[in-house]
Amino acid sequence: MELLFVTLASMLAGFVDSIVGGGGLLLMPALFAAFPNAPPATLLGTNKGASVWGTAMATLQYSRQVSMPWHALLPATACALVASFGGAWLVTLVSPEYLRKALPFVLALVLAYTLVKKELGRDHAPRFSGRLEMAVVCLIGACIGFYDGFFGPGTGSFLVFLLVRIAGYDFLHASASAKLLNTASNLAALVLFTLKGHVWWHFVIAMAVANILGSLAGSHLAIKHGAGFVRIVFLWVVSALILKTGWDAYLR
């Protein structure tokens, strides 16, 4: 029964995550509900083991339909991978508690800014090109990759927002690009969790297949309906993240 429950949760998480990030908002609570006595690190590792496949498949799906700035994304992917390792290492030395307290307010600012700037992310008009675009996207990948390794909640949504706000991408192109960077940061975390024995591979296999199916469905909808649809989903996911992170930080 637990396997069926977390597999269905993984499918729904893959669907949401492929559009605008935030899949962990669904899958992690489901894992904690199904296995309340399991070590948190094991549940985090199992989550990464399933979600990395969905983000990778979403990246492939987007790349077939959306023009991807590979000259910027490939080096940025390497930056996200290395920075995620760095963040995961730092969290073994420093508690992320201060981030836990600040995160709901940061997300609230992101939500408010996006609501006020109604034209934000509707048109794809990159502000940079060539090496400058590469440098900007690498910086975004490194910063959010480090955050993902150190703490994690809202990684996909932060990537989308920064690519829209700083790089000038529309929501569709930002979501497509964010999937590749998020795959890299997830992969780094998965390697670390695997080395420490914190992945339940007998659950991951079924969850990964479900996550891929959900991811394919979500990315198909995003490509079909475009930036406006992705923007709406982004607003809903960030709102849910504010409630979840606020509860975790101040009410639990």
N, C-alpha and C positions, 0 to 999 in steps of 0.2 A: 504493500500500500504506500509506503514511504517513497519507493522508487517511482511509482506512477505520479504521485503528488509533485515531487521535485522535477520530474520530467516535463509535466504540463507547465509548471512554473517557468522552466527553462525555455520552453517554446514561446511563452508570452513575453519573457524577458528579451529573447532574441528579436522578436517582432518590434518591441519598443526601442531597443538599443540600436537596431539597424537604421531607424529613422533619425534619431537625434540623441542617442545615448541614454543612460539612466536605467539600463536593464538590471543592474545590481540592486536597484530600489525594489524590484520585485523578487529576484531570485534569492538574495541573501536572507530576507525575512522568512521566505519559504524554507530554506535550509535550516535556519535556527528553530523554526516551528516543528519541522520534521525530526530534527536531531538535537533536542534541547541540552543533552548532556555531552555532546561532542566538543572537542577543543575548537575554539573559534578559528585558529590558524588552519585547521583541517577543512572547515567549512569555507573559509576564504580561498584556500587552494583548490577545492573542488569547484567553487564558483568560477575561478579563473580557468580551470581545465575545460569547463563547458563553454564559457563565453568567448574564449579566444578563437574558437572555430567559427562561431557565428559572425564575429567582427571580420574575420578573414574572408568568409564567404560573401559578406555584404560588400567588402572592398572590391572583390572580383566582380560582383554584380554591377556595382556603380561604375567600375572602370570600363565596362562594355558600353555604357550608355551616356556617361558624363565625361567631359574632357577633364583630365586630371593633370595638374602641373607637376609632372614627374621630376623635372629638374630641381624643384624645391622640395617635393615630398620625400624622395628617396634619401637624401642626406638628413632631412628632418626626422625620418623614421629611425635612422641610426642614433640621432641625438636623443630621441624619446626612449629608445631601448637602453642606452647607457645611463641616462638620467634616472630612469626607473629603478635600475640596480642601485644607484646612489641613494635614492630616497628610501628604498627598502633597507639598505644598510644603516642609514641614519636613524630609522625608526627603532632599531635595536639599541640605540644609545640615548635617544631623546623621545619623550612622550609627545604625541600629537594632540594632547588634550586642549591646548590653546587654539588649535585649528578647529577642533570639534565645537568650541564655543563660538568662534567667529564665523564659521561656515554659513549658518542660516542668514546672517546679515549680509554677507557677500553675495549670496544667491538672491536675496531680496533686492539688492542694488542691480544685479544683472536683469532680474525680472522687470523692475521699474524702468530701467533704461530702455529695454526692448519694447515695453508698452508705450512709452512716450515717443520713441523714434519709430513711428509706424512704417516708415519707408525702409528701415534698417533690414538689409539682407534680401530685399525683393529683387534687386537687379545685380547681375554679376558684373562688377566693375573693379577688377583687381587694381589696387593702388600702386603696386610695385611690379617690376619685371626683372628678368635675368638674375644676376647675383644678389641684388638687393631683396628680391622676393624670396630667394633661397635663404638668405640670412634671417629675414623676419619669420618665416615659417619654421626654420630650425630653432629659433629662440622660443617660439610658441611650443614646439614639440618638446624641447628640453625642459622648459618650466613646468608644463602640465605632466610630462612624463615623470619628472621628479615628484610632483605632487601625488601622482597615481601610486608610485612606489611607497611614498611616505604615509599617505592617508587614504585617498582614493575616491570618496563619494562625489559624484557629479563630474567625473573626469571627461566623459564624452560631451556633456553639455558645455563645460568650460572651453573645450577645444572648438566646438562649433561657434560659440559666442566670440571668441578671440579671432578666429579666422574671418568671421563676418565683420567685426568691429575694426580690427587692425588691418587685415589683409584686403578687405573690400570684397570678399566673396559673397555670393548670395547663399541662402540657407541650404539649397540643394548641393552646391559645390562644396560648401563648408562641411556638410554632413558626410559627403563622400570622402573628402580629404581626412576628416577626423577619424574615420573608420580605420584607415591605414595606420595612423599614428597611435590610435588606441590599441590596435592589434599588437604593435611593437611593445607598448608598455605592459599589456597583459601578458605577453610572452615572457618578458623579463621576470615578472612576478611569478609566473607559473614555473619557470626554471628553478627559482629559489625555493618555492614551496615543494617542488618535487625532490630537490636535493635534501630537504629536511624531512621528507616522508609525510608531507601534509596534503596529499591528494588521494581521494578515494576513486581510483580508476574504474572500479566495477560500477560505480554510479556515473562517472564522467562519460562513459561511452554512450549510454542512452540519452543522457542530458545534452551531450554535444550534438547528436543527430537532431534532437528536438530543437535545439537552439539554432542550428543551421536552417531548418525548415521555417521557423519563425522569422529568421533574418532574411531569408529569400522573399517571404511574403511582405515584410515591412519595407525592404528596399525597393521592391516592385511598386508598391503604393507611392513611395516617395518620388521615384522617377516618373511615374504616371501623372501625379498631381502637382509636382514641382515645388518651388521655393515657398509659396504661400502655405501649402499644406504642412511642410516641414516646420515653418515658423509657428503655426498653431500648435503642433505637437510639442515643439520646444517650450512654449509658454506653459502648457499643461505639465510637462515633465519637471520643469524648474519649480513650478508651484508645489508639486508633490514632494520634490526634494527639500524645499523650505520647511514643509510640515514635518517630514521625516527627520531631517537633521536637527530641527528645533526640538522635537520630542526627545531625540536621543541625547541632546546636549543639556536640556534644562528640566525635563519632566520625568525621564525614566528613573 
